[in-house]
Amino acid sequence: MAESKATLRERVLTHAFRQVSPSKLSATNLYVDSAVREKGQAIGPAFQGIIADRPTILVFVDDNPLANFGHPCRYFLYDASNGEPYREAPARFPPYTGPKPPETLKPFYEPIHVNPSATAFPVRPIPRCPIIFPDGTRYAVLFSGMSNTRHLNDLEFLYRTLIDLYGFDKNNIYALSYDGTTNTQEGANVTWPGDGTPYRINVTGQGTRADFEAAIDDLKTRIRPDDVLLIHTNNHGDNDGPGLSFLCYYPSFQNKYYVADFTNKLAELPQFRELIVMMEQCCSGGFDTQVIAKSSAGATSIAAAATETQLSWASPDGHWDSFARDWISAQAGHDPYGAALVSNPDTDGDGKIEAEEAFAYALSIQNPSDSPNYDESSEAGGDIALGQEYIVWWWWCYIWEEVLEQYYDALPLPEYYQKLRRLQPDLVELTATLDAKSDALRRSTAAEIARLAAAAFR
């Protein structure tokens, strides 16, 4: 008597489950595809070279569910006629090539929930001192290709930080994600888990190589010698060998944006003041050297979540990528839920968060599975900040905080920051005056201290 489909399926799933080492069962997800893969059909990205040599039932074994792709995973292939296993194929990417998993691919054993519901308690962040905008114009390119929801969440956190705290003009932010909306591989997204409010990011294009390069082409006509550019890349990536790290882009894991192509495009920008780069994807450290070498900025820094051959990882709650969350938190002065930071990232106490300080903070609390790394073109590269340093910030800041507290508590945060920006011209003028007075006081005080010290040590 022919075996029923239900019995055959049960036998396949049982066999697949038993192939996972008991020590790995608590950290391995198993998925089965109810659609039979036909003979000669490629399974997963074509560059992996995995072909069904007969009608096949597929079981996808994800050995690192919280890691970004590419990462070690496996395909168990079973003869669709009798359920007999005929191949275990090592892989680096999931077994599909479209922009999202097929509806037929479902988990049957999932100890690691990659997209859990929100469990944090959001709080209103402690207000920061108003940030003085530096000379020149500030631009940002935020890029995520084959986005999962956690990648979109990272972009949203950074977007809010740039708009609210640093006063970026939204017209100077190129936000390129997935299909050009707040959709991801998991589907449509409405509310951001940081505080439960609707996403605010103004997505301006798709997470494609073409749209990234179009953004650079547009910047070529806009960026000037005094300007600053922030580039953040997210989603997935991998490495095909030394110097061959790549970034995935929409609509398929098969699309590879290699480091040489990426940095050659950056090199087309005219000379400008500063470039600060933060990369989250796996093997992102493979971009470090070439970004520094090809940058046309006077000073450049790059922070990456992983070395050239290592993986980058999601946060334990699945809502963020660990390194990106912590780097952005340093810039924001609070985590995405509004909670206070573990330590003060402004380690030199100059009132601004420098590139090397943001990296140092993320490194100090890193996900132990990540391998963060950093490079800079010079000491000036490490000093790049999105806001401006002023000599006397530490005391006028306290006055401003006391005055603004009533407005901060009463208004929605977007409205508060929008109105705060009206103060910017007056704040620049006021602090410049205070700087001149403070500098004169510092010089006279230094002379008096020198006189007293000479008397004491004679």
N, C-alpha and C positions, 0 to 999 in steps of 0.2 A: 504494500500500500504506500502511495506517495506521501511523503512527509508534508504536513500542512505548513503554510507560510508562517503561522504563529509559532509553531514548534521549531521551525528552522531558524527564525529570528531569535528565539530564546536561546537556542544552542550557540548561535553566533555571539550574542551578548555575554553569555556565561563564559565562553572561551576567551573572549577579549578581556573580560574582567580578571580572569585567572592569570593572564599574562603580565599583569601589573604587579611588580614586587610589593609584598606586604608593607615594606618600609616606605613605599611611595603612594600608597592608596589614599592617604589623607591629603595629598597635594597634587593629584592627577585627575583631570576631567576626561570623561569618555563620551563621545558623540557617535551616533549612528545615522547614516543617510538612508532613508526609506526608498529613495530612487536608485534603481540599479544602474551602475556605470557600465556602458556598453564596451565590447571588445574594441581596442584601439583608441579609446577615449583617454585624453590626458586628465590626470587627477591633480588638481592644484596648479600653480604657475608652471608654464611649459618648461622654464629653465631648470626645474627640478628633475625633469626627465622621467616622471613616474606615469606609466601607461598601464591601463587595464588590459591584460592579455586574454580575457574572457569576460562574459557578463559577471559583474562583481558587486558584492555588498561591501560597503566601506565603513570601517570604524575608525574614527579620528581620535587619536590619543594625544592630549595636550599635557605634556609633562611639566610645563611652566605657565600655568594659566594667568598669573599676574605679571608676566613679562611681556613687553612689547615684542612684536615680530620684527626680524626673523629670530626665532629661537628653536632649540631642538624640540621636535615633536615627531609623531609617527603615524603612518597609515597602516592599519591591518586590513588586508584584502582577502575576501572570502569568495569562493565559487558560489554564484547565485543559484545554481541548480541543486546543490547539496549541502551548502554551508561549510564546506571544508576550507580551512585556512590554506592559502597558497603563497602568501608573501607578507613580510613586514618591511615596509619601506621607510627609512629615515627621511625626515623632511625638515624644512625651516619655516614654512608658511602653511596656513590652513588650506583645506582641500577645495578651494573654489577660486575663481578668477574675477567674478563680478564685484560690484561695489559693496555687496553685503552677503552674508551667508544665505544659502538657499533655504527656503521654508522647510525642505525635506530633511535638513541636517539638524537633529535635535539631541540634547544631552540625555543620557540614560543613567549616568553616574556623575554627580557634580558636587564634590565636597568643597570646592572653591567657587564661591559666587562672585563672578567678575563684576557684575553690575547690581550690587545690593541696593536696597532702599536706604534713604538717609537715616542716620542714627545720631548725628551730632546735634547739639543744641546751639543754634546760631545766636550770637550776641552782637550788639552794636559795638564796633571797634572803638577803642580809646582814641579820641581825636589827636591828630598830629599837628605840629606847628605848620602854618601855611608855607608852602614851598615857593621860593623865588624862581621864576623861569630864567634860564640862562640866555645869553645872547644867541642869536641865530634861531633857526627853525628846527624843531624836532620831528622826525619821521619814524614810523614803525612799520615793519612788515611781519605779520603774524601768519604762519603757514602750517596747515595740517591737511594731509592728503587723504589717506584711507582712515578717516577718523573713527575712533570709538568715542563714546560719550565722555570718557575721562579726558580725552584730548581736547574736545570742545570746552570742557569745564576749565581746563588750564588756560585756554585762550580767553575765555570770558573773565577769569580772575585777572589776567594781565591787562585785558582791555579796560576793565573797571579801574584798575590801579593807574593806568596811563591817563584816562579821561578825568577821573575824580581827583586823585592826589597830585598828579603831575601836570594837569591842565593841558594835555595834548589836544590839539584840534582834531576832531574825528575825521575831517577831510584829509588829514595827513597820516591816517592809519589804513594800511592795506590789509584787510582781514580776509584771508583766503582759506576756505575750509570745505572739504568734502565736495558736495554738489553745488556749493554756492549758497547754502542755507544753513540753518542749525540742525539739519538732519545729520545722522551718523549711521554707522553700520547697525546700530540697535534700533534705528527708526527716528521718528520725529521727537524733538526735545522742546519743552515749553518752559519749565522752571529750573533755575540753577540751584544746585544743592547747597551752595554756600549760605544763602539766606532765604531760599524758597520764593524769590521773586522771579519774574520773567527774564529770560536772557536779554541783555542789552547790546550785545556785540552787533555792530553793523557789518555783516558779512558782505564784502565787496566783490568777491570772485570765488571761483572754485579752487580746490587744493590740487591744481594741476601744474605741471612744469610750464605750460604755455602761459597761465595766468601769473605765475611767479615772475617769469621773464618779462611779461607785459608790465608788471609793477615796477621792475627795475628799469625798463625802458621809459616809463613815465617819470620815474625819479631822475633819470638822466637829464630831463628838461627842467627839473625843479630844484634839485639840491644845489646848495651854494657852499663856498669855502668855510663859512662859519657854522654850518649845520651839523646836526647829530642824527645818526640813524641807528635804530634798534632792530635787529632781526631775530625772531624767535621761530624755530622749527619744531614740529611735534609729529606725532603719530608713529609710524613704523619705519624701520631701516635695517640694513644688514651690511655684510662685508664679503666681497668676493676674492679677497687677497690683499696684500700690502698696497696701500694707496687706492683701494677700490671700495671704500665705504660708499653707501648710497642711501638715499632718502626715498621712500615709497611715495607715489602720488596717485591721485584719483584718476580713473575708476577701478584700478586693479593692482594687486600686489605684484603683478608682472612688470609694472612701470617703475624703472629705476632711474633716479636722478643722481648720477655719480658725482663724487666730490670735485673732479676736474671740471665737469660741465657747470656745476653750481658756482664754483669759484671763478671760472673764466667769465661767467655772466656778471658776477659782482665786480670784476676788474674793469668792466665797461663804464662804471660810474665815474664821473669827473672827480677831481680832488675835493674832499670835504673834511670837516674837522675831526669827527670821532665816529667810530663804528663799535657798537657793543652787540655781541652775538650770544644767544643762549640756545642750545640745542638739546632736545630731550630724547630723540629716537635712539634705538640700539646702534652701537658702533659709531656714535656721533663724534667720539674723540678722533676718529680718522679724518675729520674735517679741519682740525685745529691748525696744523702747520700750513695747509694751503690757503685757509682763510686769511691768516696773518700775512702770508707771502703775496697774495693777490689783492689785498685791500688797498684801495686808493685813499683811505682816510689817513690823516696825520697821526692818529693814535687808534689802536684796535685792541679789543679784548674778546676772548671767546671762552665760554664755560659750557661744558658738555656733561651729560649724565653718565656716560659710559666711555670706556677706552675703545680703541679701534676694533677690538675683537669681542667686546663684552656686551651683555644685554642691559637694557634699561627697564625699570620695573614700576608697576602701578603701586599706589599706596595700599596699605592693608584693607582700607574700607572700599577700595575699588573706584572711588570718585575722582581721583587725581593721578597724575604721575608724580612719584615721590620727589624727584629732583626739581622738576618745574614748580611744583607747589611750594617747595621750601625756598627756592631762589626768588620767586615772586613775592612770597611772604616777607622776605627780607626787604624788598623794595617797598612793600605796602606798609610794613610796621605791624602786621597782624596776619594770622593765618586765614584761609578762605572762609572759615566760620566766624571770623571776627575776634578770635581769642588772642591773648597776648603771646608774644614770642618767648621761646625758651631763654634767649639772651638778647642783648642789644647788638644788632649787627654793625652799628656805627662805632667801631672799635677805636677809632682815633678821635671821636668826639667833635667832628667838624660840622655836624648838622646835615650831612648828606650821606647817602648810601653809594659807595663807590663800587665799581665792577668787582674788584677783588674782595670787597667786604660781603657783597651778596653771595659770591661763590663760597667764601669762608663760612658763612652762616649755614648754607645748604650742606656743606661738607661736614660741619660739626654735628649735624643731626641726621646724617644720611641714612637712607635705607641700606642696611648692610649688604644687600644684594647688588646695589649700584656700585659703580666705580668712577665717581666724578673726577673730572680733570679740567685744567685751566691753562690758558696761555695768553700772553699779551705781547704786543709789539715793542713795548717799552714801559717804563714806570708810568708814563702818562696814560698808557692803555689801561692800566689797573686803576687809575684815578678817575676814569670816565664815570659821570653820574648823570642821572636824568633831571636832577634839580641843581640849583646853584648854591654854592657856599657863600655865606656872609660872615664877617669876622665876629659880629656881636649877636649871632642868632640865639645863643643860649639864654639871654635875659629878655630880649624883646619877644621871644617865642612864648615865654611864660605869661607875659602880659596879654598877648593875642589870645592865648588859650582861655584865659579867664574871661575876656570880653566876648569871645565867640561861643562860649559854652552854651549860653541860652538859645542861640540859633541852631547850634548843632543838635541839641536835644529835641528841639521843636519841629524840625523839618525832615522830610525824607532825604536820605543821603544824596541822591542825584541833584535835588533842588538846592540843598545846602552848598554843594561844591560848585554848582553853576553860579550861584550868587556870590560865593567867595571869590570867584575869578574876577568879579567886577572890581575887587580891591587891588588887583595886581599892579596897575600903573602907580597908584599911590604908595603901595607897599615897596615897590622898587625905589621910588624917590625917597621915601622915609628911611629905609635901611641904608641907602647910599650915604645919606647925611649922618646917620648914626655910625657908620663905618669910619667916616672921616674923623668924627669926634673921638671914637674909640681908639683909633690909631694914634691920634695925638696923645691921648691919655696913657696909652700903652708905652709910648716912647718916654714920656716924662716919668712914669712909674718905674720903668726899667732903669733910667738914670739914677733915681732915688735908691732903688734896691742895690744897684752897683755901688753907690756911695756907702750905704749901710754895711754891705758885705766887706768892702775894703777896710772900713773902720774896725769891724769885728775880727778880721783875720790878719791885721797888721802885726 
